[in-house]
C-alpha cells in the first residue's frame, strides 16, 4: 500500500504572523489560535485541511524536541508549498490581500 502524506509542519519564528499569513490565504485557522486558554503563546498549532494535518511549530519548541537543531535556515527555505487557484484573477486577489496585510509578494 502506498504511503499517504498526512502531516506538514512549518517551523516559525513568529507564530501569530505566520498564522495570519496563511489565514489571509484562506486556510481555516481560528482567530487567536496563537494563544492558549491562559492567553499564553502556543508553541504548536495544528489544523486539518482536506485530510492533511498542517502544523506550525515555534523555533523554541523545535530546539526542545531536537536539541541538535541550532538555527533556522538562511535564505531560501527548505520547504515549498503551493495553493491552487482556479483563475489568474484568484491569484491576483490573494496577492492583493497579502499586500494589504503588509506581506511582500
BAFI-3210 file (N, C-alpha, C; in Angstrom, 3 decimals, decimal comma, padded with zeros to 6 digits):
// residues 105
n [1|2|3|4|5|6|7|8|9|10|11|12|13|14|15|16|17|18|19|20|21|22|23|24|25|26|27|28|29|30|31|32|33|34|35|36|37|38|39|40|41|42|43|44|45|46|47|48|49|50|51|52|53|54|55|56|57|58|59|60|61|62|63|64|65|66|67|68|69|70|71|72|73|74|75|76|77|78|79|80|81|82|83|84|85|86|87|88|89|90|91|92|93|94|95|96|97|98|99|100|101|102|103|104|105]
n.u [000,851|000,613|002,262|000,681|000,650|000,177|000,765|002,107|004,567|005,498|008,271|008,413|009,289|007,688|004,757|002,098|002,166|002,783|000,528|-001,431|-000,688|-001,228|-003,922|-004,890|-004,576|-006,619|-006,723|-008,342|-007,827|-008,384|-009,148|-006,953|-005,634|-002,990|-002,701|-003,134|-005,661|-005,038|-004,118|-001,492|001,406|001,128|003,009|002,685|000,501|-002,216|-004,083|-006,644|-006,912|-008,682|-008,051|-005,333|-003,033|-001,914|000,681|002,101|005,056|006,968|010,305|011,506|010,178|011,004|013,734|013,659|012,643|014,402|017,438|019,847|019,229|020,100|019,814|017,626|017,175|019,050|018,322|016,737|013,958|013,554|011,368|008,765|005,583|002,349|-000,610|-003,676|-005,333|-008,254|-008,335|-006,362|-007,185|-007,981|-005,515|-004,346|-006,079|-005,521|-002,840|-003,188|-004,627|-002,645|-000,639|-002,107|-002,077|000,475|002,475|005,266|005,050]
n.v [-001,178|002,219|005,005|007,760|011,216|012,929|014,894|018,063|020,322|023,518|025,377|028,138|031,564|033,581|032,996|034,114|035,923|034,160|032,464|034,367|035,030|032,615|032,379|034,643|033,760|031,970|029,584|027,598|028,766|029,317|032,513|033,937|031,570|031,394|031,696|030,178|028,910|030,312|032,660|032,579|032,243|029,891|026,982|025,157|024,785|023,357|022,359|020,769|020,096|019,080|016,404|016,555|017,153|020,160|021,891|024,357|025,162|026,524|027,909|027,651|025,405|023,409|023,378|022,301|019,739|018,690|018,768|019,172|020,906|023,982|026,484|028,473|027,897|029,806|032,235|030,881|028,874|025,537|024,168|023,931|025,196|024,998|026,574|026,018|027,800|028,699|030,526|033,113|035,551|034,920|034,382|036,920|038,314|037,063|037,808|040,554|040,676|039,741|041,720|043,854|043,205|043,715|041,977|040,960|040,363]
n.w [000,000|-000,854|000,727|002,392|002,372|005,325|007,136|007,592|008,488|009,660|010,712|012,710|013,350|014,281|015,501|015,490|013,302|011,210|011,213|010,635|008,009|006,533|007,119|005,819|003,231|003,156|004,627|007,114|009,869|013,173|014,603|016,951|017,477|018,081|020,766|024,001|026,331|028,629|027,676|026,847|024,728|022,127|021,323|019,382|016,736|015,078|012,237|010,239|006,867|004,237|004,890|005,334|007,819|009,049|010,509|012,689|014,243|016,863|016,752|019,217|020,361|018,555|019,059|021,625|021,178|019,279|020,125|018,701|016,696|015,757|014,534|012,491|008,935|006,520|003,980|001,088|001,929|003,300|002,546|000,262|-000,706|-002,205|-003,233|-004,756|-007,337|-009,178|-011,249|-012,897|-011,855|-009,244|-008,099|-008,307|-006,584|-004,131|-003,809|-003,571|-001,159|000,599|000,285|001,309|003,966|004,612|003,732|001,735|-001,645]
ca.u [000,000|001,446|002,156|-000,125|001,069|-000,909|001,224|003,051|004,904|006,313|008,959|008,194|009,852|006,593|003,562|000,926|002,357|002,692|-000,881|-002,139|-000,357|-001,984|-005,343|-005,166|-004,695|-007,860|-006,744|-009,293|-007,117|-009,204|-008,551|-006,441|-005,069|-001,607|-002,747|-003,893|-006,768|-004,493|-003,594|-000,052|001,774|001,157|004,237|002,260|-000,874|-002,468|-005,419|-006,815|-007,442|-008,860|-007,357|-003,921|-002,773|-000,932|001,086|003,101|005,778|007,938|011,719|011,758|009,715|011,861|015,000|013,417|012,432|015,610|018,494|020,915|018,761|020,688|019,437|016,780|017,932|019,219|017,973|015,601|013,509|013,741|010,072|007,942|004,170|001,566|-002,051|-004,265|-006,377|-008,945|-008,116|-005,353|-007,799|-007,923|-004,125|-004,193|-006,822|-004,761|-001,670|-003,672|-004,930|-001,374|-000,035|-002,913|-001,700|001,871|003,415|005,930|004,627]
ca.v [000,000|003,432|005,931|008,950|012,387|013,342|015,889|019,047|021,175|024,705|025,924|029,573|032,477|034,413|032,179|034,910|036,441|033,029|032,049|035,441|034,892|031,512|032,719|035,585|032,959|031,218|028,374|027,764|028,880|030,162|033,734|033,722|030,228|031,508|031,796|029,122|029,378|031,243|033,797|032,402|031,851|028,471|026,526|024,249|024,980|022,368|022,296|019,724|020,647|018,006|015,213|016,839|017,901|021,224|022,381|025,413|024,929|027,586|027,527|027,250|024,028|022,529|023,244|021,404|018,386|018,298|019,604|019,492|021,969|025,160|027,762|028,331|028,029|031,148|032,327|030,095|027,886|024,123|023,582|024,710|024,863|025,582|026,621|026,026|028,768|028,325|031,517|034,126|036,600|034,469|034,590|038,367|038,704|036,580|038,691|041,848|040,511|039,651|043,065|044,649|042,843|044,091|040,956|041,178|039,338]
ca.w [000,000|-000,880|001,842|002,138|003,110|006,214|008,102|007,083|009,618|009,422|011,875|012,561|014,343|014,801|015,311|015,119|011,935|010,281|011,119|009,924|006,589|005,935|007,258|004,730|002,014|003,194|005,446|008,225|011,147|014,053|015,156|018,299|017,625|018,570|022,222|024,664|027,176|029,626|026,917|026,666|023,365|021,755|020,668|018,313|016,275|014,029|011,636|009,238|005,621|003,251|005,345|005,603|009,053|008,822|011,820|012,836|015,490|017,095|016,801|020,605|020,520|017,760|019,808|022,758|020,673|018,561|020,705|017,753|015,796|016,383|013,920|011,304|007,691|005,956|002,570|000,622|002,897|002,986|002,235|-000,654|-000,668|-003,291|-003,073|-006,089|-007,667|-010,416|-012,301|-012,578|-011,034|-007,856|-007,666|-008,125|-005,385|-002,972|-003,680|-003,081|000,273|001,321|000,307|002,215|005,341|004,811|003,299|000,450|-002,603]
c.u [000,897|001,230|001,343|000,398|-000,080|-000,484|002,285|003,301|005,800|006,977|008,941|008,854|008,750|005,281|002,376|001,030|002,229|001,251|-001,705|-001,920|-001,215|-003,490|-005,752|-005,321|-005,919|-007,848|-007,614|-008,604|-007,935|-008,442|-008,110|-005,822|-003,643|-001,537|-003,541|-004,972|-006,318|-003,893|-002,063|000,212|001,756|002,486|003,923|000,791|-001,072|-003,909|-005,465|-007,479|-007,491|-008,058|-005,874|-003,813|-001,657|-000,616|002,113|003,733|006,833|009,363|012,074|011,354|010,627|013,205|014,840|013,326|013,693|016,775|019,617|020,509|019,184|020,247|018,488|017,626|017,995|018,812|016,731|015,243|013,718|012,455|009,321|006,496|003,484|000,094|-002,645|-005,343|-006,990|-008,647|-006,962|-005,911|-007,802|-006,522|-003,891|-004,886|-006,088|-003,535|-002,075|-004,001|-003,647|-000,686|-000,771|-002,620|-000,217|002,897|004,032|005,554|005,508]
c.v [001,241|004,289|007,146|010,087|012,832|014,417|016,772|020,036|022,318|025,107|027,435|030,364|033,284|033,691|033,008|035,394|035,316|032,565|033,093|035,331|033,807|031,705|033,672|034,849|032,049|029,932|028,615|027,743|029,811|031,406|033,434|032,359|030,250|031,615|030,636|029,733|030,371|032,480|033,770|031,937|030,334|028,164|025,651|024,549|024,033|022,464|021,091|020,354|019,519|016,762|015,398|017,640|018,896|021,826|023,491|025,201|026,017|027,026|027,020|025,793|023,060|022,324|022,302|019,947|017,831|019,165|019,963|020,560|023,291|026,478|027,520|028,475|029,477|031,121|031,517|029,010|026,466|023,437|024,493|024,263|025,513|025,518|026,776|027,096|028,366|029,268|032,441|035,239|036,209|034,647|036,071|038,833|038,265|037,459|040,052|041,769|040,468|041,009|043,971|044,384|043,129|043,051|041,351|040,022|039,434]
c.w [000,000|000,366|001,427|002,990|004,007|007,212|007,451|008,208|009,171|010,735|011,704|013,687|015,016|014,502|014,825|013,679|010,904|010,105|010,376|008,420|005,941|006,074|006,135|003,404|002,020|003,987|006,679|009,601|012,038|014,518|016,580|018,528|018,172|020,092|022,808|025,568|028,241|028,976|026,786|025,235|023,186|021,077|019,450|017,999|015,101|013,544|010,704|008,027|004,596|003,611|005,628|006,890|008,759|010,181|011,691|014,193|015,652|017,075|018,197|020,835|019,775|018,454|021,005|022,298|020,004|019,040|019,729|016,735|016,407|015,777|012,766|010,046|007,224|004,484|002,243|001,627|002,414|002,564|001,285|-000,528|-001,860|-002,919|-004,466|-006,210|-009,002|-011,568|-011,913|-011,695|-009,556|-007,287|-007,391|-006,848|-004,113|-002,738|-003,130|-001,583|001,094|001,407|001,271|003,680|005,607|004,424|001,965|-000,470|-003,835]
res [x|x|x|x|x|x|x|x|x|x|x|x|x|x|x|x|x|x|x|x|x|x|x|x|x|x|x|x|x|x|x|x|x|x|x|x|x|x|x|x|x|x|x|x|x|x|x|x|x|x|x|x|x|x|x|x|x|x|x|x|x|x|x|x|x|x|x|x|x|x|x|x|x|x|x|x|x|x|x|x|x|x|x|x|x|x|x|x|x|x|x|x|x|x|x|x|x|x|x|x|x|x|x|x|x]
***
